[in-house]
């Protein structure tokens, strides 16, 4: 596509009228990627929208705004609102992909009456806002799904992985994080959640306010600075007080650990770096062998293990992608 204003205007008009192809989305994204000026112009269009969707990575060009508004007005204000909800998030997905950010957004029809949106993080965290301005930070390798009915009777999302939530309070519309047969319910609060519909372990960490955890047979209310661990296979719930700074450090790019067994740290590192780590010496599995410290998420697994080896009598080696500690 030629990068001129007229063609860009036509692409945006097709996108917003619901007549765009996948090539239109990527054409617009390529134009945005050409210069900061295009991105700045794109950002100004966000102020025009009178819609409920809040998404911090959406931009549209100022130079095209007048023509786009004309196209929208032709279809009528009500149609504009319907089409915006249907097309703006797929557009954002294309923009996000070409900007090489970890957040990718796409939509899919699961039935004739609902559209589902998915936020997916890859090798880095993703931060975004839902339609009600609830803030979400997805940890690495995590996914959040919700439908276009979000906010009608309830604010419901499905989580696979780990996420930090700052939920905007609304007593009339509870917020739920679903894990299949278990869920977390809140009205407005700040908390962490980790798990999915298939895993055996689900955790919830409350920072402010209150949350209710529900399994098929139990309900538990948490108070601030409490962490809940639910084990599906045994139907057991464990609640304990935690250090909130340690629990939330990952969202700020830091991993902290304080007086935890080496074996537990190895599990954290294996999960965080997506590598296999094997402790070869049984003595190192002793729960009394504890470690404390912190590392930056930009550090490599080798750098972290080297730091640990300075405080404990261990050494490590890597063989075919597996790290052995002895």
C-alpha positions in Angstrom: 0.0 0.0 0.0 1.3 3.5 -0.8 1.8 5.4 2.4 -0.3 8.4 1.6 -3.0 10.0 3.6 -5.9 9.1 1.3 -5.1 5.4 1.4 -4.7 5.4 5.1 -8.0 7.2 5.5 -9.7 4.6 3.3 -8.2 1.7 5.4 -9.3 3.3 8.7 -12.8 3.9 7.3 -13.1 0.2 6.3 -11.9 -0.9 9.7 -14.3 1.2 11.6 -17.3 0.4 9.3 -16.7 -3.3 9.7 -15.6 -3.9 6.1 -11.9 -4.3 6.6 -9.7 -7.3 5.7 -6.8 -8.6 7.7 -4.5 -6.9 5.2 -6.1 -3.6 6.2 -5.2 -4.1 9.8 -1.6 -4.9 9.0 -1.4 -2.0 6.5 -2.4 0.4 9.1 0.0 -1.1 11.6 2.9 -0.8 9.1 2.1 2.8 8.6 2.1 3.4 12.4 5.5 1.7 12.6 7.1 4.0 10.1 7.6 7.0 12.4 6.8 8.5 15.8 4.8 11.2 14.1 2.4 8.7 12.8 2.0 7.2 16.2 1.5 10.6 17.8 -1.2 11.4 15.2 -2.8 8.0 15.8 -3.0 8.6 19.5 -5.2 11.7 19.1 -8.1 9.8 17.7 -8.6 8.0 21.0 -10.1 11.1 22.4 -12.9 11.0 19.9 -14.3 7.7 20.8 -17.4 7.7 23.0 -17.1 4.1 24.0 -16.6 1.9 27.0 -13.5 0.1 25.9 -10.3 1.3 27.5 -7.1 0.1 26.0 -3.8 1.9 26.6 -2.1 0.8 23.3 -4.8 2.1 20.8 -3.8 5.0 18.5 -5.3 6.6 15.4 -3.9 9.4 13.2 -5.0 13.0 13.6 -4.6 13.6 9.9 -7.3 11.0 9.2 -9.6 11.9 12.1 -12.0 14.2 10.1 -12.5 11.7 7.3 -13.0 8.8 9.7 -15.6 10.8 11.7 -17.5 11.4 8.5 -17.6 7.7 7.7 -18.8 7.0 11.2 -21.5 9.6 11.1 -22.8 8.1 7.9 -23.5 4.8 9.6 -25.2 6.4 12.6 -24.1 6.8 16.2 -25.6 3.5 17.4 -23.9 1.4 14.6 -20.6 3.1 15.4 -20.8 1.9 19.0 -21.6 -1.6 17.9 -18.8 -1.8 15.3 -16.3 -0.2 17.6 -16.7 -3.0 20.2 -16.5 -5.6 17.4 -13.4 -4.3 15.5 -11.3 -2.1 17.7 -9.6 -4.9 19.7 -8.7 -7.0 16.5 -7.2 -3.7 15.2 -5.2 -3.3 18.4 -3.9 -6.9 18.0 -2.3 -6.0 14.7 -0.8 -2.8 16.1 0.6 -4.7 19.1 2.1 -7.4 16.9 4.1 -5.0 14.7 5.2 -2.9 17.7 6.8 -6.2 19.0 5.1 -5.9 22.4 4.2 -9.0 24.4 0.5 -8.2 24.4 -1.4 -9.7 21.5 -5.2 -9.4 21.1 -7.4 -11.3 18.9 -11.1 -12.3 18.9 -12.9 -15.4 18.0 -16.6 -16.5 17.8 -17.3 -19.2 20.3 -21.1 -19.1 19.6 -23.5 -17.1 17.6 -24.2 -14.6 20.4 -20.8 -13.8 22.0 -17.4 -12.6 20.9 -14.4 -13.5 23.1 -11.3 -11.3 23.5 -8.0 -12.7 24.6 -5.0 -10.9 26.0 -1.9 -13.0 25.7 1.6 -12.4 27.1 4.7 -14.1 25.8 8.2 -13.8 27.0 7.5 -10.6 28.9 4.8 -9.0 31.0 1.8 -7.3 29.5 -0.1 -4.3 31.0 -3.5 -3.2 29.9 -7.0 -1.9 31.0 -10.3 -3.6 30.7 -13.5 -1.7 29.6 -14.2 -0.5 33.2 -10.7 0.8 33.6 -9.7 -2.2 35.7 -5.9 -2.5 35.5 -4.4 -5.9 34.6 -0.7 -6.9 34.5 -0.2 -10.4 33.0 2.9 -12.2 34.0 5.0 -14.0 31.4 3.3 -16.9 29.5 -0.2 -16.0 30.7 -3.6 -15.4 29.1 -6.8 -13.6 30.0 -10.1 -14.1 28.2 -13.4 -12.3 28.5 -16.5 -11.9 26.3 -18.3 -8.9 24.8 -20.9 -9.4 27.6 -18.3 -8.2 30.2 -20.0 -5.7 32.4 -23.6 -6.4 31.5 -24.5 -8.4 34.6 -21.1 -9.3 35.9 -17.5 -8.6 35.1 -16.1 -12.1 34.4 -12.7 -13.1 33.1 -10.9 -16.4 32.7 -7.2 -16.6 33.7 -4.5 -19.0 32.6 -1.3 -18.2 34.3 -0.6 -15.3 36.7 -2.0 -11.8 36.9 -2.1 -8.7 39.0 -5.5 -6.9 39.2 -6.5 -3.4 40.3 -10.3 -3.7 40.1 -12.4 -0.6 39.8 -15.1 -0.8 42.6 -18.6 -1.3 41.4 -21.0 -3.0 44.0 -23.6 -3.6 41.3 -21.2 -5.5 39.0 -19.0 -8.0 40.9 -15.6 -8.9 39.3 -14.8 -12.6 38.9 -11.7 -14.5 37.9 -12.7 -18.0 36.8 -10.7 -21.2 36.9 -13.3 -23.7 35.7 -14.9 -25.1 38.9 -13.2 -22.5 41.1 -13.4 -18.7 41.1 -12.3 -15.5 42.9 -15.0 -12.8 43.4 -14.4 -9.2 44.3 -16.2 -5.8 44.2 -13.2 -3.6 44.0 -9.8 -4.4 45.2 -6.1 -5.2 44.4 -5.0 -8.8 44.3 -2.9 -11.4 42.5 -4.2 -14.7 41.1 -2.5 -17.7 39.5 -3.8 -20.9 38.0 -6.1 -22.2 35.3 -9.0 -24.5 34.8 -6.8 -27.7 34.6 -4.0 -27.1 37.0 -4.0 -28.7 40.5 -2.8 -25.5 42.3 -4.6 -22.2 42.4 -3.4 -19.2 44.4 -4.9 -15.9 45.4 -3.1 -13.1 47.2 -5.0 -10.1 48.6 -3.3 -6.7 48.8 -6.2 -4.4 49.6 -10.0 -4.8 50.2 -11.4 -8.3 50.3 -11.9 -11.3 48.0 -13.9 -14.5 48.2 -12.5 -17.7 46.9 -15.0 -20.4 46.0 -14.4 -24.1 45.1 -17.2 -26.7 44.6 -17.2 -27.4 48.4 -15.7 -24.4 50.1 -15.7 -20.6 50.4 -13.0 -18.5 52.0 -12.8 -14.7 52.6 -9.3 -13.2 52.6 -8.1 -10.1 54.4 -5.2 -8.0 53.2 -1.7 -9.6 53.0 -3.1 -13.1 53.0 -2.3 -15.7 50.4 -4.6 -18.7 49.7 -3.4 -21.9 48.1 -6.0 -24.3 46.9 -5.1 -27.9 45.8 -7.8 -29.5 43.6 -6.7 -33.1 44.0 -7.0 -33.0 47.8 -9.6 -30.2 48.0 -7.4 -28.5 50.7 -7.2 -24.8 51.2 -4.2 -23.2 53.0 -4.3 -19.5 54.0 -1.3 -17.7 55.4 0.1 -14.1 55.8 2.7 -13.1 53.3 5.1 -10.2 52.5 3.2 -8.2 49.9 6.4 -6.7 48.4 7.8 -10.1 47.8 4.6 -11.4 46.2 4.2 -8.4 43.8 7.8 -7.8 42.9 7.5 -9.6 39.6 5.2 -6.9 38.2 7.9 -4.4 38.7 10.5 -6.5 37.0 12.1 -7.9 40.2 11.9 -11.4 41.7 12.4 -11.5 45.5 12.7 -14.5 47.7 13.0 -14.4 51.5 13.9 -17.4 53.7 12.6 -20.0 51.3 14.0 -23.5 50.8 16.4 -23.9 47.9 14.1 -26.5 46.4 11.3 -23.9 46.4 13.5 -21.3 44.7 14.5 -23.8 42.1 10.8 -24.3 41.3 10.3 -20.6 41.0 13.4 -20.2 38.7 12.3 -23.2 36.5 8.9 -21.7 36.1 10.1 -18.2 35.5 12.8 -19.1 32.9 10.9 -22.0 31.4 13.9 -24.3 31.9 14.4 -27.6 33.6 16.5 -27.5 36.8 17.5 -30.7 38.6 18.9 -30.8 42.2 21.2 -33.8 42.1 22.3 -33.9 45.8 19.5 -35.0 48.2 21.1 -32.9 51.0 20.1 -29.8 49.0 16.5 -30.8 49.3 16.5 -30.3 53.1 13.8 -27.6 53.8 16.0 -26.1 56.5 18.4 -25.0 53.7 16.9 -21.6 53.1 17.9 -18.7 50.8 17.1 -15.0 50.6 17.8 -12.4 47.8 16.5 -10.8 44.7 17.3 -10.5 41.0 16.3 -8.4 38.1 14.1 -10.1 35.4 16.7 -9.1 32.8 19.3 -11.3 34.4 19.9 -14.7 32.8 19.3 -18.0 34.7 23.1 -18.5 34.7 23.6 -15.1 36.4 21.0 -15.9 39.0 22.4 -19.4 39.8 25.9 -17.9 40.1 24.6 -15.4 42.7 23.0 -18.3 44.6 26.2 -20.3 44.5 27.9 -17.5 46.4 25.7 -17.9 49.4 25.4 -21.7 49.4 27.9 -24.5 48.8 26.6 -25.4 45.4 27.8 -25.5 41.8 25.8 -25.9 38.6 26.3 -27.0 35.1 24.1 -27.0 32.0 23.8 -30.0 29.7 21.5 -29.9 26.6 19.3 -27.2 28.1 19.0 -28.8 31.6 20.6 -27.2 34.6 22.0 -29.5 37.2 22.7 -28.3 40.8 25.1 -30.2 43.1 
